[in-house]
Structures are given as C-alpha cells and as structure tokens.
Amino acid sequence: MAHILIVDDEVNIRKVVREYAEFEGYEVTEAENGMEAVNLCHENDYDLIIMDVMMPRLDGYSACKEIRKTKNIPVIMLSARGEEYDKLFGFEIGIDDYVVKPFSPKELMARVKVVIKRNQVKPEIPKQDKYSFEGLEVDVSGREVYVNGEKAAMTPKEYDLLFFLVHNKNIALSRDQLLEEVWGYDFFGDDRTVDTHIKMLRNSLGEYRKFIVTLRGMGYKFEAN
C-alpha cells in the first residue's frame, strides 16, 4: 500500500484529498504547513507528496527543496496560480506534476496513480556512447552534457529528454511519444509538460538549442548530422 503525505494549510482540501486517497486504498498522513512536512519526511518515508504552494511558515517550493536534500520522494504540487512561470519554477526544482486549483479530486487521484507507477518503474533510456554535435557533447552513460566545454546544469528530466531526443536524432517524435517514453505514461500526459521541459532544455543548451526543432502541430525532432 502506497503512503501519501498531504500538505495543505486548508483543512477542507486535506479532508477531500484524504477521503479520495483512502478510497483508492492509500495510507494517508497530513501536514498543515511546509515545516511540518519537512520534519515528517526526516522521520518517515512516503511514496508521494501532494503539496500546496502557498502555506504559512514554509511554502511548498521551499519545503520541496529542503526535502530533496535527503529524500527523493515524488511531488505533485497544488496551486491556485496557473501561470507558466510558476510551473517552470516547479519543474526546475524537480516536482513531478503540477495541478491548478480548483481541481477535480478524481483527476488528482488519476495523476497520483500515474506518478507512483512511473516512479516504481523508471523508463529505460537507451545507453549509448558519447555524442558530439559541434560544441555540444552528450555523454549518456555518464549523464553529463557539455556546452562549449562547460558542464551544463540540468534537471534529471532534462537529461532524460535530451538523451531520448539524441538517441532518436532526425526522427520526428510526437508529444505523446515523448510523454510515454520519457515520462513513462501516456494516459494523463499533458502536452504542456513536454513543451515546458523543451523550453527548459533549450535554455540549458544555449546556442545549440537550434538542434531541437519544433514540428508544428506534432512534436519535436533533434535535427543534426
């Protein structure tokens, strides 16, 4: 049985999520702020954290960063803010999903199942030798990327996405394919998740962003000789 930590300063939100989670058979623990969540994670292990962004004492983003120092627990972030900047920031610190309030508890539970499942079985990224494209060097087995000789700092999902694109260079890949192969799921895939991570990846690659070509209405392709 998966154990979920629900973190939200709104009692009613915690109550609703708990009811639906327990109905699905999950064990549930609650916390009313980020500081309490951090302390609970120091003492216990959880399969997933559902955490609000705006909370007293310690906000969700800060709590997530603090927890990630010692535990690699998947996180679904809840927020009343749906702007791209907020989602980008969340993905940059490594959250697994972002749900905007007000939300459907049934959809949230579907996303919970997806995140737990894909963290139990990690998608296999093909292991290859080093690739070189002008000043861009990609070492898949070493999980390192160099841009003009300088090591790039990227999130784990950026690495996975780039490695998959490079392994399938010059092949058109739909957003659904990328969701299924890189994120490990295809039912609740959100096109915006792919687009957001492509934007982050392009920023990390600097001038070599040119290799990631957008295919209008379809997806992306890593285009290089």
Residue pairs with C-beta under 8 A, 6 or more apart in sequence:
1 25
1 26
1 27
2 26
2 27
2 47
2 48
2 116
3 26
3 27
3 28
3 29
3 44
3 45
3 46
3 47
4 21
4 26
4 27
4 28
4 29
4 46
4 47
4 48
4 49
4 50
4 112
5 28
5 29
5 30
5 31
5 37
5 40
5 41
5 46
5 48
5 49
5 50
5 51
5 73
6 14
6 17
6 18
6 21
6 28
6 29
6 30
6 31
6 50
6 51
7 30
7 31
7 32
7 33
7 34
7 36
7 37
7 49
7 50
7 51
7 52
7 55
7 60
7 63
8 14
8 17
8 32
8 50
8 51
8 52
8 55
8 78
9 32
9 33
9 52
9 54
9 55
9 56
10 52
11 32
13 52
13 78
14 30
14 32
16 105
17 28
17 50
17 105
17 108
18 28
18 30
19 105
20 105
20 106
20 108
20 109
21 28
21 109
21 112
22 28
24 109
24 112
24 113
26 112
29 40
29 44
29 46
31 37
31 40
32 55
33 55
33 56
33 57
33 58
34 51
34 55
34 57
34 58
34 59
34 60
34 62
34 63
34 66
35 57
35 58
35 63
36 57
37 49
37 51
37 58
37 63
37 67
38 58
38 63
38 66
38 67
40 46
41 49
41 67
41 70
41 71
41 73
42 70
45 71
45 73
46 73
47 73
47 74
47 116
47 119
48 73
48 74
48 75
48 76
48 112
48 115
48 116
48 119
49 64
49 67
49 73
49 74
49 75
49 76
50 75
50 76
50 78
50 108
50 112
51 60
51 63
51 64
51 75
51 76
51 77
51 78
52 60
52 77
52 78
52 79
53 59
53 60
53 61
53 77
53 78
53 79
53 80
53 81
53 86
53 90
54 60
54 79
54 80
55 63
58 66
60 77
60 78
60 79
61 77
61 89
61 90
61 93
64 75
64 77
64 93
64 94
64 95
65 93
67 73
67 75
68 93
68 94
74 96
74 115
74 116
74 119
75 94
75 95
75 96
75 97
76 95
76 96
76 97
76 98
76 99
76 108
76 111
76 112
76 115
77 90
77 95
77 97
77 98
77 99
78 99
78 101
78 103
79 86
79 90
79 98
79 99
79 100
79 101
80 100
80 101
81 100
82 100
84 196
86 98
87 98
87 192
87 196
88 196
88 199
88 200
90 98
91 98
91 155
91 157
91 196
91 197
91 200
92 155
92 200
94 155
94 156
94 157
96 115
96 119
97 111
97 114
97 115
97 193
99 107
99 108
99 111
107 188
110 187
110 188
111 188
114 185
114 187
114 188
117 184
117 185
118 183
118 184
118 185
121 184
122 184
123 160
123 181
123 182
123 183
123 184
125 140
125 160
125 163
125 164
125 167
125 182
126 140
126 163
126 164
126 167
127 140
127 141
128 140
128 141
128 167
129 140
129 141
130 137
130 138
130 139
130 140
130 142
131 137
131 138
131 139
131 140
131 166
132 138
133 208
133 211
133 224
133 225
134 208
135 147
135 148
135 149
135 207
135 208
136 145
136 146
136 147
136 205
136 208
136 211
137 145
137 146
138 145
138 162
138 163
138 166
139 145
139 146
140 163
140 166
140 167
143 159
144 151
145 151
145 152
145 154
145 159
145 162
145 204
145 205
146 152
147 204
147 205
147 206
147 207
147 208
148 206
152 204
152 205
153 204
154 162
154 200
154 201
154 204
155 200
157 182
157 183
157 197
158 197
158 200
158 201
158 204
160 182
161 178
161 182
161 197
161 198
161 201
162 201
162 205
164 173
164 178
164 181
164 182
165 173
165 212
165 220
165 221
165 222
166 222
168 222
169 221
169 222
169 223
169 224
170 221
170 222
170 223
170 224
171 221
172 215
172 218
172 219
172 221
173 219
173 220
173 221
174 218
174 219
175 189
175 191
175 194
175 195
175 218
175 219
175 220
176 186
176 189
176 219
177 219
178 194
178 219
178 220
179 185
179 186
179 189
179 190
179 193
179 194
180 186
180 189
183 189
183 193
194 219
194 220
198 212
198 214
198 220
201 209
201 212
202 209
202 212
203 209
205 211
205 212
211 222
211 223
211 224
212 220
212 221
212 222
212 223
213 220
213 221
213 222
213 223
214 220
215 221
